[in-house]
Amino acid sequence: MNLQLALLEKAARENRLAHLLLFHGGSALHQRKVALRLAQTLNCSQPSAEGPCRSCSACRKILSGNHPDVLWLKPLKTTIGIEQVLTWQEKVYRKHYEGNYKVSIIEHADSVTLPAANALLKVIEEPPERTIIILSAENAEGILPTIQSRAQLVYFPNLSEENWLTGLGEVDQQEAIQAFRLSGKNQNLATAILEQGVPMVQEWVEKFRTAIEERDFLQLFSLFPIDKNQAVLYLQVMAVQTQEGIQKGTIRPFELLAIGKATDVLRQQVNPRLVIEVLALELFQQGGALCD
């Protein structure tokens, strides 16, 4: 643990933690691990100078995701919408059930829509007593400036491949290594690839690449159905491969621009099949081929 995170845990032990923390950078898994430890530190019934005991009822409930005073908020699809935040807001203002602190952990906070962010801001400006809100984001710049300005920013440095693999727990190490390489060493993307399944990601991307190389639109039909999260993941992997191809001189830059445009459009809630088909047509017209 670096000095910043050590000081953060010390503040939690001494009940001096800021009511709003913004975790950014590094690995989402690492951020989640620290958020859980802070929640345990704040609510442990048998804490020591080294931190939470991790064996009492409160610690075990927090670790399993069953503590009534530790709330989690995640995107339902690609964003966190106003309805989700309003439901969360209602829970935040309820009285404490059994914990010393009510802790809310909002993952992928940079995916909060503007209306949802404004609803979140109301809670941040007038937080209930003994309430800690932790925003977890890959990029702090994706957070509304008025929220950023009220938060204590906590930067997470990138983990080495070895440390990232260690933090995964019980997984297929070889598949995890493949996921890390496919992601271009982006730890959050690597985690998403691993969750989806490396073989599935590789097969989809290869089928798309083959369809483009052979300029065969009919081959695209085998790529569907897919949901938006899958489509975003596949496009991110293609973007990594395209960047590597550009550096080698085997792929032209316009392909990266096309993939980036498709990803942006997809995140605006457009049908994933339509986005992929439009991207394929654009690459056909440009005479591009995603190749090694």
C-alpha positions as CSV (number, residue, x, y, z in Angstrom):
1,M,0.0,0.0,0.0
2,N,1.4,3.4,-0.9
3,L,1.7,6.3,1.5
4,Q,-1.6,8.0,0.3
5,L,-3.6,4.8,0.9
6,A,-1.9,4.2,4.2
7,L,-2.9,7.7,5.4
8,L,-6.5,7.1,4.1
9,E,-6.8,4.0,6.3
10,K,-5.3,5.8,9.3
11,A,-7.9,8.5,8.9
12,A,-10.6,5.8,8.8
13,R,-9.3,4.2,12.0
14,E,-9.4,7.7,13.7
15,N,-12.8,8.6,12.3
16,R,-11.4,11.5,10.4
17,L,-12.2,10.3,6.9
18,A,-13.6,12.8,4.4
19,H,-17.3,12.2,3.7
20,L,-16.6,12.1,-0.1
21,L,-13.7,10.2,-1.7
22,L,-13.0,10.0,-5.4
23,F,-10.8,7.0,-6.3
24,H,-9.3,7.3,-9.8
25,G,-6.7,5.6,-11.9
26,G,-5.2,2.2,-11.6
27,S,-7.3,-1.0,-11.4
28,A,-11.0,-1.1,-10.5
29,L,-10.3,-4.3,-8.6
30,H,-7.7,-2.5,-6.5
31,Q,-10.1,0.4,-5.9
32,R,-12.8,-2.1,-4.8
33,K,-10.4,-3.8,-2.5
34,V,-9.5,-0.6,-0.7
35,A,-13.1,0.6,-0.5
36,L,-14.1,-2.7,1.1
37,R,-11.2,-2.4,3.6
38,L,-12.2,1.2,4.5
39,A,-15.8,0.0,5.0
40,Q,-14.5,-2.7,7.3
41,T,-12.3,-0.4,9.2
42,L,-15.2,2.0,9.8
43,N,-17.6,-0.8,11.0
44,C,-15.4,-3.5,12.5
45,S,-16.5,-4.5,16.0
46,Q,-13.0,-5.7,17.0
47,P,-10.5,-3.3,15.3
48,S,-6.8,-3.3,16.1
49,A,-4.0,-0.8,15.4
50,E,-3.3,-2.7,12.1
51,G,-6.9,-2.4,10.9
52,P,-10.1,-4.4,10.8
53,C,-10.1,-7.9,12.2
54,R,-11.8,-9.2,9.1
55,S,-13.4,-12.0,11.1
56,C,-16.2,-10.4,13.1
57,S,-19.8,-10.4,11.8
58,A,-19.6,-6.9,10.4
59,C,-16.3,-7.6,8.5
60,R,-17.7,-10.8,7.1
61,K,-20.9,-9.3,6.0
62,I,-19.1,-6.4,4.2
63,L,-16.8,-8.8,2.4
64,S,-19.8,-10.9,1.2
65,G,-21.8,-7.9,0.2
66,N,-24.5,-8.5,2.7
67,H,-24.0,-5.6,5.2
68,P,-27.2,-3.4,5.3
69,D,-25.2,-0.2,5.8
70,V,-22.7,-0.8,3.0
71,L,-24.4,0.2,-0.3
72,W,-23.2,-0.5,-3.8
73,L,-24.2,1.3,-6.9
74,K,-23.1,0.1,-10.4
75,P,-24.2,0.7,-14.0
76,L,-27.2,-1.4,-15.0
77,K,-25.9,-1.3,-18.6
78,T,-23.4,1.3,-19.7
79,T,-24.5,4.2,-17.4
80,I,-25.8,4.9,-13.9
81,G,-29.2,6.7,-14.5
82,I,-31.4,9.0,-12.5
83,E,-33.7,6.2,-11.3
84,Q,-30.8,4.3,-9.8
85,V,-29.5,7.3,-8.0
86,L,-32.9,8.2,-6.6
87,T,-33.4,4.7,-5.3
88,W,-29.9,4.8,-3.7
89,Q,-30.7,8.3,-2.3
90,E,-33.7,6.9,-0.4
91,K,-31.5,4.2,1.1
92,V,-28.8,6.6,2.1
93,Y,-31.2,8.7,4.2
94,R,-32.6,5.8,6.1
95,K,-31.3,5.3,9.7
96,H,-28.3,3.1,10.3
97,Y,-29.2,-0.5,10.8
98,E,-26.2,-2.0,12.7
99,G,-23.0,-0.2,11.5
100,N,-21.1,2.8,12.9
101,Y,-21.0,4.3,9.4
102,K,-23.1,4.0,6.3
103,V,-20.7,3.5,3.4
104,S,-21.8,3.9,-0.3
105,I,-19.5,2.7,-3.0
106,I,-20.4,3.9,-6.5
107,E,-18.4,2.0,-9.1
108,H,-17.8,3.4,-12.6
109,A,-18.8,6.8,-11.3
110,D,-17.7,8.4,-14.5
111,S,-20.6,6.7,-16.2
112,V,-23.2,8.6,-14.2
113,T,-25.6,10.6,-16.5
114,L,-25.9,14.3,-15.9
115,P,-29.4,14.2,-14.3
116,A,-28.1,11.4,-12.0
117,A,-25.0,13.4,-11.2
118,N,-27.2,16.4,-10.2
119,A,-29.2,14.1,-7.9
120,L,-26.0,12.7,-6.4
121,L,-24.8,16.2,-5.8
122,K,-27.7,16.9,-3.5
123,V,-26.7,14.1,-1.2
124,I,-23.1,15.2,-1.4
125,E,-23.9,18.7,-0.4
126,E,-26.1,17.6,2.6
127,P,-24.8,14.2,3.6
128,P,-26.5,12.3,6.4
129,E,-24.5,11.9,9.7
130,R,-21.8,9.2,9.7
131,T,-22.0,8.6,6.0
132,I,-19.1,8.0,3.6
133,I,-19.5,8.1,-0.2
134,I,-16.7,6.5,-2.3
135,L,-16.7,7.3,-6.0
136,S,-14.7,4.8,-8.1
137,A,-13.7,5.9,-11.6
138,E,-11.1,5.1,-14.2
139,N,-10.8,8.8,-15.1
140,A,-11.5,11.6,-12.7
141,E,-12.1,14.0,-15.6
142,G,-15.3,12.1,-16.3
143,I,-16.8,13.3,-13.0
144,L,-18.9,16.4,-12.9
145,P,-16.6,19.3,-11.8
146,T,-18.9,20.4,-9.0
147,I,-18.7,16.9,-7.5
148,Q,-14.9,16.7,-8.1
149,S,-14.4,20.0,-6.2
150,R,-16.1,18.5,-3.1
151,A,-14.2,15.3,-3.0
152,Q,-10.9,14.2,-1.7
153,L,-9.1,12.7,-4.7
154,V,-7.3,9.4,-4.2
155,Y,-5.0,8.4,-7.1
156,F,-4.3,4.7,-7.6
157,P,-1.1,4.0,-9.5
158,N,-1.1,1.2,-12.2
159,L,-0.2,-2.2,-10.8
160,S,2.4,-4.4,-12.4
161,E,1.2,-7.4,-14.3
162,E,2.3,-9.6,-11.4
163,N,0.5,-7.6,-8.7
164,W,-2.7,-7.4,-10.9
165,L,-2.6,-11.2,-11.3
166,T,-2.1,-11.7,-7.6
167,G,-5.1,-9.5,-6.8
168,L,-7.5,-11.6,-9.0
169,G,-7.7,-14.5,-6.6
170,E,-8.5,-18.0,-8.0
171,V,-8.5,-17.6,-11.8
172,D,-6.8,-19.4,-14.6
173,Q,-3.4,-17.7,-14.6
174,Q,-2.7,-18.3,-18.3
175,E,-6.1,-16.9,-19.3
176,A,-5.5,-13.9,-17.1
177,I,-2.1,-13.3,-18.7
178,Q,-3.7,-13.5,-22.2
179,A,-6.4,-11.0,-21.0
180,F,-3.7,-8.6,-19.8
181,R,-1.9,-8.8,-23.2
182,L,-5.1,-8.4,-25.2
183,S,-5.9,-5.3,-23.1
184,G,-2.7,-3.5,-24.0
185,K,-1.9,-3.6,-20.2
186,N,-5.1,-1.8,-19.3
187,Q,-6.0,-3.4,-16.1
188,N,-9.7,-2.5,-16.1
189,L,-10.0,-3.7,-19.7
190,A,-8.1,-6.9,-18.9
191,T,-10.5,-7.6,-16.0
192,A,-13.5,-7.1,-18.3
193,I,-11.9,-9.5,-20.9
194,L,-11.4,-12.1,-18.2
195,E,-15.0,-11.8,-17.0
196,Q,-16.3,-12.2,-20.6
197,G,-13.9,-15.0,-21.3
198,V,-10.7,-14.7,-23.4
199,P,-11.7,-17.4,-26.0
200,M,-15.0,-15.6,-26.6
201,V,-13.4,-12.2,-27.1
202,Q,-10.7,-13.6,-29.3
203,E,-13.2,-15.5,-31.5
204,W,-15.5,-12.5,-31.9
205,V,-12.7,-10.1,-32.9
206,E,-11.2,-12.6,-35.3
207,K,-14.5,-13.2,-37.0
208,F,-15.0,-9.4,-37.4
209,R,-11.5,-9.0,-38.8
210,T,-12.0,-11.9,-41.2
211,A,-15.2,-10.4,-42.5
212,I,-13.4,-7.1,-43.1
213,E,-10.4,-8.7,-44.8
214,E,-12.7,-10.7,-47.1
215,R,-15.1,-7.8,-47.5
216,D,-18.0,-10.2,-46.8
217,F,-20.9,-8.5,-45.1
218,L,-22.8,-11.8,-44.7
219,Q,-20.1,-13.1,-42.3
220,L,-21.1,-10.4,-39.8
221,F,-24.4,-12.2,-39.1
222,S,-22.6,-14.8,-37.0
223,L,-21.4,-12.0,-34.6
224,F,-24.9,-11.3,-33.2
225,P,-26.7,-11.1,-30.9
226,I,-24.5,-9.1,-28.5
227,D,-25.4,-6.6,-25.9
228,K,-24.0,-3.1,-25.5
229,N,-21.4,-4.0,-22.9
230,Q,-20.1,-6.8,-25.0
231,A,-19.9,-4.6,-28.1
232,V,-18.0,-1.9,-26.2
233,L,-15.6,-4.5,-24.9
234,Y,-15.0,-5.9,-28.4
235,L,-14.4,-2.5,-29.8
236,Q,-12.0,-1.6,-27.1
237,V,-10.0,-4.8,-27.8
238,M,-10.0,-4.0,-31.5
239,A,-8.8,-0.4,-30.7
240,V,-5.8,-1.9,-28.8
241,Q,-4.9,-4.2,-31.7
242,T,-5.3,-1.4,-34.2
243,Q,-3.0,0.9,-32.2
244,E,-0.4,-1.9,-32.2
245,G,-0.9,-2.4,-35.9
246,I,-0.4,1.4,-36.6
247,Q,2.8,1.3,-34.6
248,K,4.0,-1.6,-36.8
249,G,2.8,0.1,-40.0
250,T,0.4,-2.7,-40.9
251,I,-2.8,-0.7,-40.2
252,R,-3.8,2.8,-41.3
253,P,-4.8,5.4,-38.7
254,F,-8.3,6.0,-40.1
255,E,-9.3,2.6,-38.7
256,L,-8.6,3.7,-35.1
257,L,-10.7,6.8,-35.7
258,A,-13.5,4.7,-37.1
259,I,-13.5,2.4,-34.1
260,G,-13.3,5.3,-31.7
261,K,-16.3,6.9,-33.4
262,A,-18.2,3.7,-33.2
263,T,-17.5,3.3,-29.5
264,D,-18.6,6.9,-28.7
265,V,-21.9,6.3,-30.7
266,L,-22.5,3.0,-28.9
267,R,-22.2,4.6,-25.5
268,Q,-25.0,6.9,-26.5
269,Q,-27.4,4.0,-26.2
270,V,-27.5,3.2,-29.9
271,N,-28.3,-0.4,-31.1
272,P,-25.1,-2.4,-30.9
273,R,-25.8,-4.4,-34.1
274,L,-26.4,-1.2,-36.1
275,V,-23.1,0.3,-34.8
276,I,-21.1,-2.7,-35.7
277,E,-22.6,-3.0,-39.2
278,V,-22.0,0.7,-39.8
279,L,-18.4,0.4,-38.7
280,A,-17.9,-2.6,-41.0
281,L,-19.4,-0.7,-44.0
282,E,-17.1,2.3,-43.3
283,L,-14.1,0.0,-43.2
284,F,-15.3,-1.7,-46.5
285,Q,-15.5,1.7,-48.1
286,Q,-12.1,2.8,-46.9
287,G,-10.6,-0.5,-48.2
288,G,-9.3,-1.1,-44.7
289,A,-8.5,-4.5,-43.1
290,L,-7.8,-5.1,-39.5
291,C,-4.8,-7.3,-39.9
292,D,-1.8,-8.3,-37.9
